């Protein structure tokens, strides 16, 4: 009888599932959907606060379990797999998402010293966590720290970062981002509260990375204008996260955004745009969009993107500092999460989201790096032993109390 497994990555914004044929090492089904908890808060802190006051809200643990159970059933039905044929479920996620799924106390994550209730791996019956899979066990790898969860371990495992010969930098970018530096066979890990801006939807004209989303804006030196590319090569519908990075770089080169991040109102460009009292920069005129509405970045969008890129860049710089690794030594770059596909490295370094990496040899960008690690944990019990070994080689760096954080965050809020 075929034996199947299910890998689940519970992200702050998106939940992803894989259905795996364990014997044949094949992915036979997949699904992804918006995390329903988002309507109670786009960031993890707001959700934890809601969960701490259940008198006024839906139980977020029950909510995520019910939705995942439904999506698992749908995925099994679509692939003609019976529930009793599933033997293993592996779940990864950041610490708040992990705790909410397993219905663990989250109050200690709200106040210093910001400790997780449980960092150890979990193994239980799938039915005990609300999954209608009578023959399946459910496994969750250990958590690294209060805001760095098992998804970071899964990224390390999925990309094989721990076994790189040369120095590596990895970024899992989302509402809550994890940054990893590998140097001399040791790993340094921290989280960055990057917020929802890079997910796209938080921007005034933001959309997810779907057909019609602007994902590349390139400045043309000769015409002093820019050219655009959309996913699916269809009429533009909005701008996604990777598109916003590309846009910031081009608009900065055009002189439409100052070093401080303000829109240059003295510019004579016909792309300056004002709606009510809010200034913006017009990217696509309404006549050229799929829905007949202007696509633009306004000043609030730019400020939000500045804060997000500053958070990620600051954490990256401090991890390099703590590890003793210079950015010029990095030879392997891994990017997953919201920027898993399509991030233009030149634009990212151009706005100081990433450090200069002059000796970069290998770049690996893909969606679902954490899910890929979870899949390995379904396919191989040996991988769980490797996770334990990796866990022992990780040094967590606390950014909240780092003496250099504030100074660097202010520095990287500016554009080069």
Secondary structure as GFF3:
##gff-version 3
##sequence-region A 1 416
A	DSSP	beta_strand	4	10	.	.	.	ID=ss1
A	DSSP	beta_strand	14	21	.	.	.	ID=ss2
A	DSSP	beta_strand	26	34	.	.	.	ID=ss3
A	DSSP	three_ten_helix	36	40	.	.	.	ID=ss4
A	DSSP	alpha_helix	44	51	.	.	.	ID=ss5
A	DSSP	three_ten_helix	54	56	.	.	.	ID=ss6
A	DSSP	alpha_helix	60	78	.	.	.	ID=ss7
A	DSSP	three_ten_helix	83	85	.	.	.	ID=ss8
A	DSSP	beta_strand	86	93	.	.	.	ID=ss9
A	DSSP	alpha_helix	95	101	.	.	.	ID=ss10
A	DSSP	three_ten_helix	107	109	.	.	.	ID=ss11
A	DSSP	beta_strand	122	125	.	.	.	ID=ss12
A	DSSP	three_ten_helix	126	129	.	.	.	ID=ss13
A	DSSP	beta_strand	137	140	.	.	.	ID=ss14
A	DSSP	alpha_helix	150	159	.	.	.	ID=ss15
A	DSSP	three_ten_helix	161	163	.	.	.	ID=ss16
A	DSSP	beta_strand	168	173	.	.	.	ID=ss17
A	DSSP	beta_strand	177	183	.	.	.	ID=ss18
A	DSSP	beta_strand	186	192	.	.	.	ID=ss19
A	DSSP	three_ten_helix	197	199	.	.	.	ID=ss20
A	DSSP	beta_strand	213	220	.	.	.	ID=ss21
A	DSSP	beta_strand	225	230	.	.	.	ID=ss22
A	DSSP	three_ten_helix	231	233	.	.	.	ID=ss23
A	DSSP	beta_strand	238	239	.	.	.	ID=ss24
A	DSSP	alpha_helix	241	253	.	.	.	ID=ss25
A	DSSP	beta_strand	272	275	.	.	.	ID=ss26
A	DSSP	beta_strand	278	284	.	.	.	ID=ss27
A	DSSP	three_ten_helix	286	288	.	.	.	ID=ss28
A	DSSP	beta_strand	295	298	.	.	.	ID=ss29
A	DSSP	alpha_helix	299	323	.	.	.	ID=ss30
A	DSSP	three_ten_helix	327	329	.	.	.	ID=ss31
A	DSSP	beta_strand	332	337	.	.	.	ID=ss32
A	DSSP	alpha_helix	345	350	.	.	.	ID=ss33
A	DSSP	beta_strand	362	365	.	.	.	ID=ss34
A	DSSP	alpha_helix	369	379	.	.	.	ID=ss35
A	DSSP	alpha_helix	382	392	.	.	.	ID=ss36
A	DSSP	beta_strand	394	396	.	.	.	ID=ss37
A	DSSP	alpha_helix	405	413	.	.	.	ID=ss38
###
